[in-house]
Amino acid sequence: MKALNPIVIAGQEVLPIIEGGKGVAVSNGQSSGAWASAHGIGTFSGVNADSFDANGKPIPQIYHGKTRRERYEELLRYAIDGGITQARIAHETRGGRGLLNMNILWEMAGAERVMRGVLEKCPGMIHGVTCGAGMPYKLAELATEYNVHYYPIISSGRAFRALWKRAYSKHQELLGGVVYEDPWLAGGHNGLSNSEDPRKREDPYPRVAALRQVMNEVGLTRTPIIMAGGVWWLSEWEHWLDNPEIGPIAFQFGTRPLLTTESPIPMPWKKRLLDLKPGDVHLHRFSPTGFYSSAVHNTFLDELEHRSERQIAFSQEPLGAHDTALSVGARKRDVYVTPGDKKRAEAWVAQGFTEAMKTPDSTLIYVTPAKAEDIRADQIACMGCLSACQFSNWSQNEEGTTGRKADPRSFCIQKTLQNIVHDGSIENELMFAGHNAYRFGQDPWYSNGFVPTVKQLVERIASGW
């Protein structure tokens, strides 16, 4: 493999190896600080990160507010306190080496307030902010206010062009790099557009070359592109190095840092990664954000899939083929479905899925009474962790609602992500991972259950493997 030369990012020479930010306590100060200490760029999550009590134990994020708005304010306080805590840990851990970024999601609750709250308390500790999950137009303005670099996460040259024209051209001096995240292979939330087929993955090379062309057109010839999603061995990407079509390039790793000694995820999660097989990571659209996302197929995803399969369309009045009455709800009010769908509903009821829940799309899903109770309880307990949530119909706007019916086909994402990282219930919670996670089990480096330190992993990646 060609020598992996250092690259200048944000005015500093570092290895072109970046830790991808993973939310809700998964990319923390310890792991990101260790990554920076190895002369790369470490990234801690600013998405509801952990803060600690006097004994060093994570403070449970419990909500006492009676209204969603009150719980939303509590959540933002947790998020800011956690971000500050992890930034300080990372800063101390990196020992003056490498760079340190904070990752936020533009569609998370109060993204602007969290970013401001953390950066105000951590001057000189954070070198940049990465941000995706939406179109973060204000990212450049906010970064400039605090004199840190910014790194938008996009999945097409078209998306970057829109961001550049509307906002980034006014703040180009602090654009540290542009993260191209493969929308078919990256873990977590993915940037698939409505025009792209989730079943037909496109080669990232021409898409990144097109992004570089857009960047060259506006004078960003020396601004690096950061390739994220699907990267495992750099030897497989050798043709991207010193390539004028690609230009300055760095590589981001989100899944591989999960399996390190510094990674805070529980041991059952780490062991599960070693057992994954090709196809075990699924691209799905159950997230309450409305985005596609990639996660390990387990009991949690299986239940969501079956929940949506037990679904039929209805109308409030007889209409066309929907001419057959079906009684639903505690008051047994009639809605109208097709004759075939009525038979399907009766079969589901006979199997124990007796609760019919209405969706925003004029359909009914059938679940057990226990699952219906869980869904309603989670919707009522919503703490507003997203700017807009399909599951609960929360929105951080003045009205506090999306204006649509809450969608029982989704789930409370804050609850499940907090559970999996703190309780280790890996089968019954959402387990984000990139689609190459099965390679843990195929890579001989991890044989016999070997778990490297972050330093060992960075050195291994830099060697090409």
JOBEL-V831222 format. One record per helix or strand. SS is the DSSP state (@ for helix, = for strand). FROM is the first residue (numbers start at 1). TO is the last residue. Records with the same first field share a line. If there is no record, write none. Layout:
SS->FROM-TO / FROM-TO
This chain:
=->7-9 / 12-14 / 17-19 / 41-45 / 52-52 / 58-58 / 99-105 / 108-108 / 128-132 / 149-154 / 175-175 / 177-181 / 188-190 / 224-228 / 249-253 / 260-260 / 281-284 / 292-296 / 311-313 / 315-315 / 319-319 / 322-322 / 324-328 / 333-337 / 355-358 / 363-367 / 386-386 / 388-388 / 395-395 / 432-432 / 452-452
@->29-37 / 68-94 / 111-121 / 139-145 / 157-166 / 168-174 / 204-217 / 234-240 / 256-258 / 267-275 / 299-309 / 339-350 / 369-380 / 413-423 / 439-442 / 444-449 / 454-462
